[in-house]
Amino acid sequence: VKIPTESWTLKYIARVANPLLTSAEAMKNDLSVSADTDTKAGKVTIENYKGKDSGDTADSLRRTVLSPVIIGTGAKVTAQSIAEGQKVSANSRILLLTNDKDQVMPDMYDWSKKEVEQLANWFGIKVTYEGSGNKVLTQSIEAATNVKKGQTLKITLGN
């Protein structure tokens, strides 16, 4: 750091501060444009994944900055939680049901109520909710447990 040799006059301050403020103003405009572009660029269009290989589909979705959850151990995707053509934000969770003959309960921690309802619809189970909030904290059927149609799942919600 250099100590100024001139005294702190208004001319000296203006000579130092004005170019600095001009640069900052120019950077502000550049930053606001790139932030707006990033918001638009953060959208991903969902394709139709039905009939495709579940492992390849999950890898492809991860590369597009989505968070796929494969339901079951089947080789092919039979249903998806987000319809084809919808635009979703990066890091959105998409549920993919496979052609597995067994219905195995996934770990639903941090899932939304809408995602729980989708899984319940696929599995043919009933869901009851406790608590308030919009994220799953606990579930009555443990993860990796086989689920039977008509079974009741108790979900505790929180934030």
C-alpha positions as CSV (number, residue, x, y, z in Angstrom):
1,V,0.0,0.0,0.0
2,K,1.3,3.3,-1.0
3,I,0.9,6.3,1.3
4,P,-0.3,9.3,-0.7
5,T,2.3,12.1,-1.0
6,E,-0.4,14.7,-1.7
7,S,-2.5,16.2,0.9
8,W,-6.2,15.1,1.0
9,T,-7.7,17.8,-1.0
10,L,-11.0,17.6,-2.9
11,K,-9.2,17.4,-6.2
12,Y,-7.1,14.5,-5.0
13,I,-10.2,12.6,-3.6
14,A,-12.0,13.3,-6.9
15,R,-9.1,12.0,-8.9
16,V,-9.1,8.7,-6.9
17,A,-12.8,8.2,-6.2
18,N,-14.4,9.1,-9.5
19,P,-12.7,6.4,-11.6
20,L,-13.4,3.9,-8.8
21,L,-17.1,4.8,-8.7
22,T,-17.3,4.7,-12.5
23,S,-15.8,1.2,-12.6
24,A,-18.1,0.1,-9.8
25,E,-21.2,1.4,-11.6
26,A,-20.1,-0.4,-14.8
27,M,-19.6,-3.7,-12.8
28,K,-23.1,-3.3,-11.2
29,N,-24.7,-3.2,-14.7
30,D,-22.7,-6.3,-15.8
31,L,-23.6,-8.2,-12.6
32,S,-27.3,-7.6,-12.9
33,V,-27.4,-8.8,-16.5
34,S,-25.5,-12.0,-15.7
35,A,-27.7,-12.7,-12.7
36,D,-30.8,-12.3,-14.8
37,T,-29.4,-14.7,-17.5
38,D,-28.5,-17.3,-14.8
39,T,-32.1,-17.3,-13.6
40,K,-33.4,-18.0,-17.1
41,A,-30.7,-20.5,-17.8
42,G,-31.5,-22.4,-14.6
43,K,-34.6,-24.0,-16.1
44,V,-34.6,-27.6,-17.5
45,T,-37.3,-29.0,-19.8
46,I,-38.4,-32.5,-18.8
47,E,-38.5,-35.2,-21.5
48,N,-40.5,-38.4,-21.6
49,Y,-38.4,-41.0,-19.8
50,K,-41.0,-43.9,-19.9
51,G,-39.6,-47.1,-21.3
52,K,-36.0,-45.9,-21.0
53,D,-33.2,-47.5,-19.0
54,S,-33.5,-46.3,-15.4
55,G,-29.7,-46.1,-14.8
56,D,-29.0,-44.2,-18.0
57,T,-31.9,-41.9,-17.3
58,A,-30.7,-41.1,-13.8
59,D,-27.2,-40.4,-15.1
60,S,-28.6,-38.1,-17.8
61,L,-30.8,-36.2,-15.4
62,R,-27.8,-35.7,-13.0
63,R,-25.9,-34.2,-15.9
64,T,-28.7,-31.7,-16.5
65,V,-28.5,-30.7,-12.8
66,L,-31.7,-32.5,-11.7
67,S,-32.0,-34.8,-8.7
68,P,-33.5,-38.1,-9.8
69,V,-35.0,-40.6,-7.3
70,I,-35.3,-44.1,-8.8
71,I,-38.2,-46.0,-7.1
72,G,-37.6,-49.7,-7.3
73,T,-34.8,-51.8,-8.9
74,G,-36.4,-52.4,-12.3
75,A,-34.4,-51.8,-15.5
76,K,-37.0,-49.6,-17.2
77,V,-38.8,-46.4,-16.2
78,T,-42.6,-46.9,-16.2
79,A,-43.7,-43.5,-14.7
80,Q,-42.3,-40.1,-13.9
81,S,-43.5,-37.5,-11.3
82,I,-43.0,-34.4,-13.6
83,A,-44.8,-34.4,-17.0
84,E,-43.0,-34.2,-20.3
85,G,-42.5,-30.7,-21.5
86,Q,-42.6,-29.0,-18.1
87,K,-39.8,-26.6,-17.2
88,V,-38.3,-27.0,-13.7
89,S,-35.6,-25.3,-11.8
90,A,-32.1,-26.8,-11.5
91,N,-31.8,-29.3,-8.6
92,S,-35.5,-30.2,-8.7
93,R,-36.3,-33.7,-7.6
94,I,-37.9,-36.0,-10.1
95,L,-39.3,-39.4,-9.1
96,L,-38.9,-42.2,-11.6
97,L,-40.9,-45.4,-11.0
98,T,-39.3,-48.6,-12.4
99,N,-40.9,-51.9,-13.6
100,D,-39.9,-53.7,-10.4
101,K,-42.4,-56.3,-9.3
102,D,-41.8,-55.4,-5.6
103,Q,-42.8,-52.0,-4.3
104,V,-40.0,-50.9,-2.0
105,M,-40.4,-47.8,0.2
106,P,-37.8,-45.1,-0.5
107,D,-36.3,-42.8,2.1
108,M,-38.6,-39.7,1.9
109,Y,-36.8,-37.4,4.2
110,D,-37.1,-33.8,2.9
111,W,-39.7,-34.7,0.2
112,S,-42.6,-32.4,-0.5
113,K,-46.2,-33.4,0.2
114,K,-46.8,-33.4,-3.5
115,E,-44.0,-36.0,-4.0
116,V,-45.4,-38.2,-1.2
117,E,-48.9,-38.0,-2.8
118,Q,-47.4,-39.1,-6.1
119,L,-45.7,-42.1,-4.6
120,A,-48.8,-43.0,-2.7
121,N,-50.8,-42.9,-6.0
122,W,-48.2,-45.2,-7.7
123,F,-48.2,-47.7,-4.8
124,G,-51.9,-47.6,-4.0
125,I,-51.3,-46.7,-0.4
126,K,-53.1,-44.3,2.0
127,V,-51.2,-41.4,3.6
128,T,-52.0,-39.5,6.9
129,Y,-50.1,-36.4,7.9
130,E,-49.0,-35.0,11.2
131,G,-47.4,-31.6,11.9
132,S,-47.2,-28.5,9.8
133,G,-44.7,-27.6,7.3
134,N,-43.9,-28.7,3.7
135,K,-41.1,-31.2,4.1
136,V,-41.1,-34.8,5.3
137,L,-39.3,-35.3,8.6
138,T,-40.3,-38.9,9.4
139,Q,-42.2,-41.8,7.8
140,S,-43.9,-44.8,9.5
141,I,-42.9,-47.3,6.8
142,E,-39.1,-47.7,6.9
143,A,-37.0,-47.2,3.8
144,A,-36.2,-50.4,1.9
145,T,-39.3,-52.1,3.2
146,N,-41.8,-53.8,0.9
147,V,-45.1,-52.0,0.6
148,K,-48.5,-53.6,0.0
149,K,-51.5,-51.9,-1.7
150,G,-53.9,-50.4,0.8
151,Q,-51.2,-50.0,3.5
152,T,-51.3,-46.7,5.5
153,L,-48.2,-44.5,5.6
154,K,-48.0,-41.9,8.4
155,I,-45.9,-38.8,7.5
156,T,-44.6,-36.2,9.9
157,L,-44.2,-32.8,8.3
158,G,-41.9,-29.9,9.3
159,N,-39.6,-27.3,7.9
